[in-house]
Amino acid sequence: MDCKKIAQELFDAEKGCYQIATPTASNPDMSVEDAYAIQLENVAKKVAAGEKVIGMKVGLTSKAMQNLLKVSEPDYGHLTNKMLLLEGEICPIDDLIQPKVEGELAFCLKKTLRGPGVTVVDVYNATDWVVPAIEIVDSRIKDWKITLADTIADNGSSARFLIGGRMTPIGNVDMRLTGMTLEKNGELVNSGTCAEVLGNPAAAVAWLANKLSEFNIELKEGNIVMAGAVTAAIPVAKDDSFTVTFHGMGSVTVKFK
């Protein structure tokens, strides 16, 4: 198996906005470790081209999604400055392939977190604020026909993200009971509570810090961490508008053209 070749195929597909065949279909021996190596290969390409890593995203945090892909832990991807949309900024749908929208909490760190051994308490102590956020997931792999290794290699199927303007100190948020709604074109399409994310989104951040330590990577002061979707992802069409609201924490909206 040629990890560099797979990485290049995924990199070119993202740049050219087209779909490729499922990598594991022709590389059934691809391991999770191989997939993370492929992801890091493409992160290095983006950094070399001038992008800056500004955070990370956690995926597969719900039991339903883990059961779907037959896995027992989340995965992660990298966030760069090129992926960040400003609130109110239009997202050009032609820059994406088969996008979906997820509502999440984003954490901004005021201290570096380096595993192993990071706990939820450490995450609370290291977090400056939390904010409603939207992740726009996308897959460079045809028809979302992915295994765990495929989505990891494809940067956790991440594409764009944006965060709301109302920042809340983490101590003011009940991570288990805070409710979230996701509206599409003014109609409620999904709702849930933060407990859907590993029981507490801070647990997802702790998992991430500990997982990254296996690759000698740390979560840096100032990083943004997208803690994982509260509800299922919703497909996007041109002219759609989505609003994510967390009870008592404000909202964030993205529009596609």
C-alpha positions, 0 to 999 in steps of 0.5 A: 500500500502506498500511503503517499499515493492515497494522500495525493489522490485525496488532496487532488480530489479536495482541490479539484472538488471531485469524488474518488473511489473508496481507498480501503476498497483497493487497500483493504489492509489500510489500518487506522495508523496508516489513515492518520499518516495519510491525514498528516501527509496532507496537513503537511502539504497544506501547511507548506502551501501557507495554511495554518493549523488553528485547531482540531475536530473530533468526530464519531462521538455518538454511539449511533455513529460508532455503531454504524462504522463498527468502531469503539472510539472517536476520530479526529481531523485538523482545522486550518485557517482556510477552513474557517468561515466568518459568521455571516459569510456566505459558503460557496457550495461549488467549493464543496462536493457533497456537504452536510451540516452539523451543530457542535460546541467549539472550545477555545483553549487558554492552556496547552493540553498534552496527553497522555492522562488528560482528564475532563477536569484538565479540559475545564481548567484549560478552556477559555470559553465555549461557543456554538459552532457549525461544522460543514463536513464533506467527503472526497470519497464517492457517495460517502461510502466510507469506513473508519480508515477512509474518513480518517485519511480524508481529514475526518471528512471535514471541510469548513467550520464557523463559530458564533460571536457569543462566547461563554465561560465554560463554568457557566455551561452544564455540559450534560443538559444544555440543549441544541437545536438545528434549523434548516431554512427556518424549520427545526430539523434536529435537536439534542443535548450535549450529553450526546457527545461522549456524555460531556463534550469536554470528554471528547476534548480530553480523548483528543488530547490523549489520542494526539499524544500517540503522534507526539502532537499537542493541543496548543494554547489558542487552538479551537477544538470542535467537540463533535456533533450533537445530532445527525448531519443534514445534507446541504443544497444551494440556497439553504440556510442553517442555524444552530442554537445552544440554550442560553449560549446564543446561535450561529448561522451559515448560508450556502449559495 
